[in-house]
Amino acid sequence: MKELAKRFIGEECIIYTITSNEGSIQGVIREIDDGGMIIESNSGEREIINLDFVTRIRKYPRKKKRLVLD
């Protein structure tokens, strides 16, 4: 997962985890290390996510004219 997640550094993404209350976390992936990643939200808050709990990473759909439901 670490090597795959590195492809999204600097991109605004939706990160799906098994432990998130909402089911997903949205923000820009700033850094990926051995066990986790640092996500920065639009408000500037930073959050560390354990890569063991990440189930899916998806680039945020910008410039789409349709509604995305997950």
PARORO-656348 format. One line per field, with one value per atom (N, C-alpha, C, O): residue number from 1; residue in one letter; atom name; x, y, z. Coordinates in steps of 0.02 Angstrom, whole numbers. Layout:
! residues N
num <- [NUM ...];
residu <- [A ...];
atome <- [CA ...];
px <- [X ...];
py <- [Y ...];
pz <- [Z ...];
This chain:
! residues 70
num <- [1 1 1 1 2 2 2 2 3 3 3 3 4 4 4 4 5 5 5 5 6 6 6 6 7 7 7 7 8 8 8 8 9 9 9 9 10 10 10 10 11 11 11 11 12 12 12 12 13 13 13 13 14 14 14 14 15 15 15 15 16 16 16 16 17 17 17 17 18 18 18 18 19 19 19 19 20 20 20 20 21 21 21 21 22 22 22 22 23 23 23 23 24 24 24 24 25 25 25 25 26 26 26 26 27 27 27 27 28 28 28 28 29 29 29 29 30 30 30 30 31 31 31 31 32 32 32 32 33 33 33 33 34 34 34 34 35 35 35 35 36 36 36 36 37 37 37 37 38 38 38 38 39 39 39 39 40 40 40 40 41 41 41 41 42 42 42 42 43 43 43 43 44 44 44 44 45 45 45 45 46 46 46 46 47 47 47 47 48 48 48 48 49 49 49 49 50 50 50 50 51 51 51 51 52 52 52 52 53 53 53 53 54 54 54 54 55 55 55 55 56 56 56 56 57 57 57 57 58 58 58 58 59 59 59 59 60 60 60 60 61 61 61 61 62 62 62 62 63 63 63 63 64 64 64 64 65 65 65 65 66 66 66 66 67 67 67 67 68 68 68 68 69 69 69 69 70 70 70 70];
residu <- [M M M M K K K K E E E E L L L L A A A A K K K K R R R R F F F F I I I I G G G G E E E E E E E E C C C C I I I I I I I I Y Y Y Y T T T T I I I I T T T T S S S S N N N N E E E E G G G G S S S S I I I I Q Q Q Q G G G G V V V V I I I I R R R R E E E E I I I I D D D D D D D D G G G G G G G G M M M M I I I I I I I I E E E E S S S S N N N N S S S S G G G G E E E E R R R R E E E E I I I I I I I I N N N N L L L L D D D D F F F F V V V V T T T T R R R R I I I I R R R R K K K K Y Y Y Y P P P P R R R R K K K K K K K K K K K K R R R R L L L L V V V V L L L L D D D D];
atome <- [N CA C O N CA C O N CA C O N CA C O N CA C O N CA C O N CA C O N CA C O N CA C O N CA C O N CA C O N CA C O N CA C O N CA C O N CA C O N CA C O N CA C O N CA C O N CA C O N CA C O N CA C O N CA C O N CA C O N CA C O N CA C O N CA C O N CA C O N CA C O N CA C O N CA C O N CA C O N CA C O N CA C O N CA C O N CA C O N CA C O N CA C O N CA C O N CA C O N CA C O N CA C O N CA C O N CA C O N CA C O N CA C O N CA C O N CA C O N CA C O N CA C O N CA C O N CA C O N CA C O N CA C O N CA C O N CA C O N CA C O N CA C O N CA C O N CA C O N CA C O N CA C O N CA C O N CA C O N CA C O N CA C O N CA C O N CA C O N CA C O N CA C O N CA C O];
px <- [41 0 43 25 100 144 167 164 190 215 159 170 101 44 21 4 20 -3 44 22 108 156 138 160 100 79 33 24 3 -46 -19 -58 45 74 62 77 36 22 -47 -67 -84 -151 -205 -196 -260 -318 -354 -374 -363 -390 -444 -452 -480 -526 -495 -483 -483 -451 -504 -531 -517 -566 -529 -481 -553 -522 -575 -635 -551 -598 -613 -658 -576 -586 -616 -633 -624 -651 -726 -763 -747 -818 -863 -918 -840 -879 -868 -905 -817 -802 -747 -716 -735 -682 -654 -686 -594 -560 -539 -514 -550 -533 -478 -481 -429 -375 -319 -321 -267 -207 -157 -141 -133 -82 -16 9 14 76 138 190 132 191 169 117 211 199 263 316 256 314 299 252 340 334 265 237 236 173 114 58 124 67 75 126 23 24 -3 -44 21 -1 -48 -31 -109 -160 -173 -179 -177 -194 -262 -273 -307 -375 -376 -326 -432 -439 -431 -411 -446 -440 -369 -355 -324 -254 -237 -179 -287 -274 -238 -252 -192 -155 -176 -192 -176 -198 -152 -132 -136 -95 -140 -179 -134 -175 -130 -80 -146 -110 -126 -184 -74 -85 -115 -145 -109 -139 -215 -247 -244 -317 -346 -407 -304 -327 -351 -316 -413 -440 -442 -442 -443 -449 -426 -439 -391 -372 -396 -385 -430 -457 -444 -456 -419 -409 -477 -525 -480 -543 -567 -529 -629 -655 -670 -726 -622 -632 -653 -638 -687 -709 -757 -763 -792 -842 -910 -923 -954 -1020 -1073 -1131 -1052 -1101 -1085 -1029 -1135 -1128 -1097 -1117 -1048 -1015 -1041 -1035 -1069 -1095 -1055 -1047 -1031 -994 -1029 -1006];
py <- [-60 0 63 113 60 119 141 201 95 113 138 183 110 132 201 243 213 277 334 391 320 371 404 460 370 399 459 498 465 518 576 620 578 633 699 705 748 813 819 873 764 763 766 740 799 798 732 716 695 627 615 653 562 535 469 424 463 404 367 394 306 265 220 187 221 180 139 152 89 47 77 53 130 159 228 254 260 328 328 283 378 383 395 367 435 449 398 396 357 308 330 289 397 422 487 521 504 565 600 567 665 702 752 787 756 804 790 744 831 824 780 792 729 685 722 738 736 774 730 746 675 634 562 550 515 445 415 421 382 352 278 252 243 171 148 101 179 154 200 181 260 306 359 363 400 456 518 513 576 640 671 679 687 717 788 799 835 905 922 916 943 961 1031 1066 1050 1117 1172 1228 1158 1209 1214 1256 1171 1173 1125 1120 1090 1041 981 960 954 893 834 840 777 715 659 656 614 556 495 483 456 397 336 336 285 222 186 173 170 137 67 42 36 -30 -28 -79 30 36 67 75 85 114 58 9 66 15 39 -1 106 132 205 242 225 294 313 277 371 393 467 506 487 558 592 567 651 687 707 736 692 705 779 802 815 886 889 845 942 955 902 892 869 820 854 894 840 870 825 844 769 725 717 728 697 687 619 570 616 553 529 564 471 440 377 335 372 312 278 226];
pz <- [0 0 0 -31 34 38 -31 -46 -71 -137 -183 -223 -177 -217 -195 -237 -131 -104 -123 -128 -133 -152 -218 -232 -260 -324 -315 -362 -256 -244 -203 -184 -189 -149 -186 -246 -150 -179 -210 -232 -214 -245 -191 -136 -207 -162 -173 -229 -120 -124 -73 -25 -84 -35 -12 -53 53 81 122 170 103 138 188 171 250 303 338 333 374 412 480 515 500 567 567 620 510 507 524 503 562 581 520 517 473 413 358 309 365 313 266 233 264 220 248 288 225 244 180 134 176 115 130 180 85 93 45 5 51 9 45 103 11 40 38 -16 95 99 105 76 141 153 168 198 147 161 189 159 246 278 287 258 326 333 355 325 406 432 423 441 395 391 339 304 334 287 322 368 301 327 276 217 299 257 282 342 236 254 225 164 268 247 217 220 188 158 209 191 272 324 351 393 327 348 404 424 430 483 454 398 493 471 513 572 481 513 490 432 535 518 516 562 462 453 449 413 486 485 419 404 381 316 322 274 380 390 386 373 398 400 336 331 288 226 180 168 154 109 37 -10 27 -41 -41 6 -95 -106 -175 -224 -178 -242 -250 -204 -309 -323 -323 -352 -291 -286 -355 -394 -372 -439 -452 -438 -476 -495 -568 -607 -585 -653 -680 -740 -636 -656 -652 -606 -698 -700 -668 -665 -644 -613 -539 -518 -502 -430 -417 -447 -372 -355 -289 -239 -288 -226 -212 -255 -151 -130 -74 -50];
